[in-house]
Amino acid sequence: MDMEYSQQFILNFSPLQFNLMACCAASDEPKEQTPIYQIPFTDRGNPEPSKIQRIVEDIVKACKGLGTDEKKLISVTGECTGIERDAVSELYTKTYNKTLHGLFKSELSGKFEKMFLAMYTTRYVFWAEQIKEAVKGAGTDEKKLIDLLVSTGSEYAEVDRVFTQLYKKCIYETLSSECGNSCWGKLMKAWITNKRVAGNAQTIAEKLHKAAKGAGTDEKTFIELLTTTDQQTYQQVDQEFSRAYKKELRQVIKAEFSGKAEYAFLAVHDYLIEPARFVASMLKQAVKGCGTNDDKLIYTTALHAQNFAGTVQQAYESMGLGNLKKDLKSDLTGKQESPHYVVAAVSVFYFSNIFLLQFLQLKQLLFNVV
């Protein structure tokens, strides 16, 4: 893929692109605990049939002949919202008696293929598939599993419902068989099952300090408090801990745990302080080091860009991670011919565009973020 195609991907993709199916918290979760920027926009209206028909025809034309017209695929995909892409997939299957995924698998390859498959998969289905992918095979991808579970938040019930329908086994059962008696596994199981409620910030801060004091860490206390404290209270706990003990709670967690446990506890901490912080951390992990973690970049973008595009840059900088836009852009340098150039380009677009234009229903960027 050349530079022209990648730039067009960035310019043409609509901020409305992610499918925003109705999402709700588990029935026993207080409604007011759901952060406003995590509530998906569900009032999208019905896709226009003539537009869906045209896009299906354009996709078929783009995939005809000896070579795939990637430029055309990028262009028509950029016109679609998530619901429209679902409608495109449905109409394609109805018309040709085969799936759009099958077409993309035969015409595309590498990370470019993977990105398009993600784009044309219903969000909760994609989430469930990624969880399954994290646990399949000989070894579990623990960090990916942690990413996917922690970030479910109030959407866990719906993700679990879809996962169970697809794989005839709930997420908790799957997790239990994969994580054994590990500390990170216990935290994840508690995270997806415990109800988070309000509490006394000073008391909780004292308990956390006591749990970290001395020769050994009281893991049970950390797990209990981090998975039963609601977001508003935990933010107060974080402030109270810093005031009372002259140290950051995040740094204490980092010092007390190691390996996968450290990653999991920091993930929960960041998510409770502000979900956008955890998304920012996921993006940093994806681009740091010698090579880009394209898989992480794809699932982070596909699952969370819609809800966090307006807050993730600020969170990224406030955590001392650097400049998100600059980090993503630097990862593109000299990689125009690589499939993950497009993957990163899409992330630059979504996570660097502070102005969410969905309310205006605009189909084009007003400025070039790259």
PyMOL commands that set and color helices and strands:
alter all, ss='L'
color gray80, all
select helices_A, chain A and resi 3-12+31-33+36-38+49-62+70-78+82-96+100-107+110-119+123-135+142-150+153-167+171-179+183-193+201-212+219-228+231-245+249-256+259-273+275-287+294-308+312-318+324-330+339-352+357-360
alter helices_A, ss='H'
color red, helices_A
deselect
rebuild
show_as cartoon
